[in-house]
Amino acid sequence: MAPTVQTPPTSGVPAAAQHEQPSARRVLKSVALLLARHEIRSLRRWFEDFDRDILLPILLGEIALHNIGALQNGVARRSATRSTRALTGGNEPSEGALRDLKPCNAYSIAAATGLPRETVRRKIVRLVELGWIHRRGNGHLFITDDALEQFGAVLSSRALTELLETADHARRLLGQKGE
């Protein structure tokens, strides 16, 4: 008599669910790959847009979040009729615009990014040279109107469209999982 081979129990997972898991895993891997491709394309563009220095967009973004994030969190008061383009005058923000923005400095940006302070300080010098950051005498940093115009247009056109298309594609892939 031939010995019987028993298959080990599959930790209480119903048979139907066991057949679903490879399909669900395959879909999740497809979504992960889709998102990774999107991120790599974005990183390559930022790398080129910022003179091949990938730390510059990170620092500019962190400074902008410190400055403008205060507005969205209700820290700064704004009238409903005022434009978000408060930083008039190119590289020199108006005093009124600065009152509406939450200042930050190299130390707070280093803490937020986890980058060494000296690296952050050097990169801020470069951002000031490019006209994308204004530094006051007391070390407070503010995003300039030039930066908002240049990168706001990029974000609202190319990147936003791609992000929405990627999200739609991911939703379609995830919808296949339930079928």
Secondary structure, 3 states (H helix, E strand, C coil): CCCCCCCCCCCCCCHHHHHHHHHHHHHHHHHHHHHHHHHHHHHHHHHHHCCCCCHHHHHHHHHHHHHHHHHHCCCCCCCCCCCCCCCCCCCCCCHHHHHHCCCECHHHHHHHHCCCHHHHHHHHHHHHHCCCEEECCCCCEEECHHHHHHHHHHHHHHHHHHHHHHHHHHHHHHHHHCC
